[in-house]
Amino acid sequence: MKIPFKYYLHDDYTTSERLETILGQLPASTFKDFTEEEDEALYERVRTQGNPFYEVTLECILDTDTGEVILVSAKL
C-alpha cells in the first residue's frame, strides 16, 4: 500500500552558516573575482531573506510493501 504523508525539517543555521553551505557547493571560479564589497553585498542580500529553510515541508509517499519513501515535493 502507498500512503501519503508530510514530513517537516527545521534548519537553524545562521546566515553565515547557510551561505557557507550553499557557496561551498559552487565551483571555486564562481566568486574568485568578487571584491570584498561584492562579498559583503551578497551576504546582506542573503541575510535580508530571513531563514528560508527554517521549516521545509516534504510531501512524501510511504510504500508499506517495501518501506521505500518517495519524495513528491518540497515547499519552503
C-alpha positions in Angstrom: 0.0 0.0 0.0 1.2 3.5 -0.7 0.4 6.1 2.0 1.0 9.9 1.5 2.4 11.8 4.5 4.1 15.1 5.3 7.5 15.4 7.0 8.9 18.7 8.4 12.5 19.7 8.5 13.8 22.7 10.6 17.0 24.5 9.9 18.5 26.8 12.5 21.6 27.8 10.5 22.9 31.3 10.9 23.2 33.4 7.7 27.0 32.8 7.7 26.5 29.0 8.0 23.8 29.0 5.4 25.9 31.0 2.9 28.9 28.8 3.6 26.9 25.7 2.9 25.5 27.0 -0.3 28.6 28.7 -1.7 30.8 25.7 -0.7 29.0 23.6 -3.3 29.7 26.0 -6.2 32.7 25.8 -8.4 35.6 27.8 -6.9 35.8 30.0 -10.0 32.2 31.3 -9.4 33.3 34.0 -6.9 37.0 34.2 -7.3 36.9 37.7 -8.8 34.5 39.1 -6.2 35.7 42.1 -4.3 35.3 42.4 -0.6 32.4 44.8 -1.2 30.7 42.3 -3.5 31.1 39.6 -0.9 29.5 41.8 1.7 26.7 42.8 -0.6 25.9 39.1 -1.3 26.0 38.3 2.4 23.5 41.2 3.0 21.1 40.0 0.3 21.1 36.5 1.8 20.7 37.9 5.3 17.7 40.0 4.5 15.8 37.0 3.1 15.4 35.7 6.7 15.6 31.9 7.2 14.0 30.3 4.2 14.8 26.8 5.3 13.5 27.2 8.9 10.6 24.9 8.1 10.6 22.8 5.0 7.6 20.7 4.2 8.2 17.4 2.4 5.3 15.7 0.7 6.1 12.0 0.6 4.7 8.6 -0.1 5.5 5.6 2.0 5.3 2.2 0.3 4.4 -0.2 3.1 5.4 -3.2 1.0 9.0 -2.1 0.5 9.5 0.6 3.2 10.6 3.0 0.4 9.9 6.7 0.9 9.3 8.7 -2.2 9.7 12.4 -2.1 6.9 14.0 -4.1 7.6 17.7 -3.4 9.3 20.1 -1.1 7.9 23.6 -0.1 9.8 26.3 1.8 
